[in-house]
């Protein structure tokens, strides 16, 4: 996802998206450990999406505190 797509989400939707991404990352790591993961770059993509979402969440926290 692009950062713009994360910014368009409501705070509740953003929290749910982060939760879903973390669950997906857990599942990908489990598959990698067992040897079932075919595309290892999926882990990197999900980690980057989590970072983007967390960045947007933090931006909102800082803007609210001003």
Residue, then its C-alpha position, 0 to 999 in steps of 0.5 A: x500500500x501507499x502512504x496516501x492510502x494509509x492516510x485516507x483511513x480512519x483511526x479505527x481502520x488504521x489500527x485494524x489494518x496494523x493488526x491485520x498486517x502484523x497477523x499476516x507477518x506472523x503467518x509469513x514468518x511461520x511459513x518461512x520457518x516450516x519451509x512453505x514460503x515461496x516468495x520471501x520478498x512478501x515479508x519485506x513488503x509487509x514489514x514496510x507496510x507496517x512501518x508506513x502505517x505506524x508512521x501515519x499513526x505517529x504523525x496523527x498523535x503528534x498533530x493532536x498534541x499541538 
